[in-house]
Amino acid sequence: MGEFVPGYEATGSWGLGAPRNTPPQIVELLNKEINAALASPVMAARFADLGAAVFPGSSGDFRKFLADETENWGKVIKYANIKQE
């Protein structure tokens, strides 16, 4: 068993991104359609069958999630003194 890092929990997550210079109207359209799909009863049931929780939101919400995850895992990497090989 690996070392325990107090205050941390590891989970998996999935998201959809677009290239950096994608026009904002395209990003918003994709976001709207993806959130609509995630809200459909068929998709909700499928994700539930897989044991997954769905967190629809804006592109800004996803950007913040990624920034928070990067910061949190950066702390774990530093704490564990993990080095790139």
Secondary structure, 3 states (H helix, E strand, C coil): CCCCCCCCCCCCCCCCCCCCCCCHHHHHHHHHHHHHHHHCHHHHHHHHHCCCCCCCCCHHHHHHHHHHHHHHHHHHHHHCCCCCC
